Amino acid sequence: MELVNGRPENEEGRLEKEIRVYDLLDSLGVKYQRIDHEAAMTMEACEEIDRTLSEGEEKGVAICKNLFLCNRQETDFYLLLIPGDKPFKTKYLSAQIGSSRLSFAKPEYMERYLDITPGSVSIMGLMNDHENKVQLLIDEDVLKDEWFGCHPCINTSSLKIQTKDLVEKIIPAMGHEPKIVKL
């Protein structure tokens, strides 16, 4: 794995949804680094990716769990960003957002609203949620790090972005006002 600047030179064989992420970042003037790798389906598989993204950084890159959740009626959907090493306790989140009985949303909702599949969940998927069906929830600890890591809507690449750019440029451009939570 090699950390490179910006989008791939050769986009052949890459999915349109991945290319749309690079187009968005480039249009916003966001500088980012990228690595390509085997599909990362678990937090354990992400550890080597984390090390590569963190090369040369004193504190490393915040790699998050991206959890796609819904209420019991499957009418309200949430994308929760939480530090990878932080346990997720549903009751603490439910109290803060006023929604009881949260569970993981079905893959078909993930594809319908975010144009992503299980294992590829990423904040970047919100660029595909034009109807604002998904509420962005960010654990406050995610915002404390200088760098943020995520997938470009596909789990065979990972991006390194300044957290400041995420908050000040990317999230506003996607039109999803985040709710900051404490878990």
C-alpha positions as CSV (number, residue, x, y, z in Angstrom):
1,M,0.0,0.0,0.0
2,E,1.2,3.4,-0.9
3,L,-0.1,6.8,0.2
4,V,-0.5,9.1,-2.8
5,N,-1.8,12.6,-3.3
6,G,-5.3,13.1,-4.9
7,R,-7.3,11.0,-7.3
8,P,-6.1,8.0,-9.2
9,E,-4.2,8.8,-12.4
10,N,-6.0,5.9,-14.2
11,E,-9.7,5.8,-13.4
12,E,-10.4,2.7,-15.6
13,G,-12.2,0.0,-13.7
14,R,-13.3,2.3,-10.9
15,L,-16.9,2.8,-10.0
16,E,-18.7,6.0,-10.9
17,K,-19.6,6.6,-7.2
18,E,-15.9,6.6,-6.3
19,I,-15.1,9.0,-9.1
20,R,-17.9,11.3,-7.9
21,V,-16.2,11.5,-4.5
22,Y,-12.9,12.7,-6.2
23,D,-14.9,15.1,-8.3
24,L,-16.5,16.6,-5.2
25,L,-13.3,16.9,-3.3
26,D,-11.5,18.5,-6.2
27,S,-14.3,20.9,-6.9
28,L,-14.1,22.1,-3.2
29,G,-10.3,22.5,-3.4
30,V,-9.9,19.9,-0.7
31,K,-6.4,18.3,-0.6
32,Y,-6.5,14.6,0.2
33,Q,-4.3,11.6,0.1
34,R,-5.4,8.1,-0.9
35,I,-4.4,4.5,-0.7
36,D,-5.7,1.6,-2.6
37,H,-6.0,-1.8,-0.9
38,E,-7.9,-5.1,-0.7
39,A,-11.5,-4.8,0.5
40,A,-11.6,-3.8,4.1
41,M,-14.6,-5.4,5.7
42,T,-13.7,-5.3,9.4
43,M,-12.1,-2.9,11.9
44,E,-9.2,-5.3,12.1
45,A,-8.6,-5.2,8.4
46,C,-8.5,-1.4,8.7
47,E,-5.6,-1.4,11.1
48,E,-2.9,-1.8,8.4
49,I,-4.7,0.9,6.4
50,D,-4.7,3.1,9.4
51,R,-1.0,2.7,9.9
52,T,-0.4,3.7,6.2
53,L,-2.7,6.7,6.4
54,S,-1.0,7.8,9.6
55,E,2.6,7.7,8.2
56,G,4.4,10.9,9.1
57,E,1.7,12.1,11.5
58,E,2.4,12.6,15.1
59,K,-1.1,11.6,16.3
60,G,-2.3,9.6,13.3
61,V,-5.5,9.7,11.4
62,A,-8.9,9.3,13.1
63,I,-10.5,6.2,11.6
64,C,-14.1,5.9,12.4
65,K,-16.8,3.3,12.6
66,N,-19.5,4.5,10.2
67,L,-22.7,3.0,11.4
68,F,-25.9,3.2,9.3
69,L,-28.8,3.1,11.7
70,C,-32.6,3.4,11.6
71,N,-35.5,3.6,14.0
72,R,-37.8,0.7,14.6
73,Q,-40.3,1.9,12.0
74,E,-37.6,2.3,9.4
75,T,-38.6,5.9,8.7
76,D,-35.7,7.8,10.2
77,F,-32.1,7.0,9.2
78,Y,-28.8,8.0,10.7
79,L,-25.2,7.9,9.8
80,L,-23.1,7.8,13.0
81,L,-19.4,8.5,13.0
82,I,-17.7,7.2,16.1
83,P,-14.0,6.5,16.9
84,G,-13.1,3.0,15.8
85,D,-12.0,2.1,19.3
86,K,-15.1,3.5,21.1
87,P,-17.9,1.1,22.0
88,F,-21.3,1.9,20.7
89,K,-24.1,1.9,23.2
90,T,-27.5,2.4,21.6
91,K,-29.3,3.7,24.7
92,Y,-26.9,6.7,25.0
93,L,-27.4,7.7,21.4
94,S,-31.2,7.1,21.5
95,A,-31.5,9.6,24.4
96,Q,-29.6,12.3,22.6
97,I,-31.5,12.1,19.4
98,G,-35.0,11.3,20.7
99,S,-35.3,8.0,18.9
100,S,-35.7,4.8,20.7
101,R,-35.1,1.3,19.4
102,L,-32.3,2.1,17.0
103,S,-30.9,-0.8,15.0
104,F,-28.7,-1.3,12.0
105,A,-30.5,-0.3,8.8
106,K,-31.0,-2.8,6.0
107,P,-28.5,-2.8,3.1
108,E,-31.2,-1.8,0.6
109,Y,-31.7,1.5,2.5
110,M,-28.0,2.0,2.5
111,E,-27.9,1.6,-1.3
112,R,-31.1,3.6,-1.9
113,Y,-30.1,6.7,0.1
114,L,-26.2,6.6,0.1
115,D,-25.4,4.5,-3.0
116,I,-23.1,2.4,-0.9
117,T,-23.0,-1.3,0.1
118,P,-22.1,-2.9,3.5
119,G,-18.4,-2.6,4.3
120,S,-18.2,0.7,2.3
121,V,-20.2,2.9,4.6
122,S,-18.7,6.4,4.6
123,I,-19.6,10.0,5.3
124,M,-19.0,10.6,1.6
125,G,-22.2,8.6,0.8
126,L,-24.1,11.6,2.0
127,M,-23.3,13.3,-1.3
128,N,-25.8,10.9,-2.8
129,D,-28.6,11.6,-0.4
130,H,-30.2,14.4,-2.3
131,E,-33.5,14.1,-0.4
132,N,-31.8,14.4,3.0
133,K,-33.2,11.2,4.3
134,V,-30.2,10.5,6.5
135,Q,-29.3,12.5,9.6
136,L,-25.5,12.9,10.2
137,L,-24.4,12.2,13.8
138,I,-20.8,12.7,14.8
139,D,-19.4,11.7,18.1
140,E,-17.5,14.8,19.5
141,D,-14.3,12.8,19.8
142,V,-14.1,12.4,16.0
143,L,-13.7,16.1,15.6
144,K,-10.7,16.4,18.0
145,D,-8.1,14.9,15.6
146,E,-6.4,16.9,12.9
147,W,-6.9,14.2,10.2
148,F,-10.0,12.1,9.2
149,G,-10.0,8.9,7.3
150,C,-12.8,7.4,5.3
151,H,-13.7,5.4,2.2
152,P,-14.6,7.1,-1.1
153,C,-17.9,5.1,-1.2
154,I,-16.0,1.9,-1.9
155,N,-13.9,-0.2,0.5
156,T,-10.9,-0.8,-1.7
157,S,-9.6,2.7,-1.2
158,S,-9.2,5.0,1.8
159,L,-8.8,8.8,2.0
160,K,-6.9,11.0,4.4
161,I,-8.5,14.5,4.8
162,Q,-8.0,17.3,7.2
163,T,-10.8,17.3,9.7
164,K,-11.1,21.0,9.3
165,D,-11.9,20.5,5.6
166,L,-14.4,17.9,6.4
167,V,-16.3,20.2,8.8
168,E,-15.9,23.5,6.9
169,K,-16.1,22.4,3.2
170,I,-17.3,18.8,2.6
171,I,-20.2,18.5,5.0
172,P,-21.7,21.9,4.1
173,A,-21.3,21.0,0.4
174,M,-23.3,17.8,1.0
175,G,-26.1,19.7,2.7
176,H,-26.3,17.6,5.8
177,E,-26.1,19.6,9.0
178,P,-24.4,17.3,11.6
179,K,-25.7,16.7,15.1
180,I,-22.8,16.4,17.5
181,V,-23.3,13.6,20.1
182,K,-21.4,12.4,23.1
183,L,-21.0,8.6,23.4
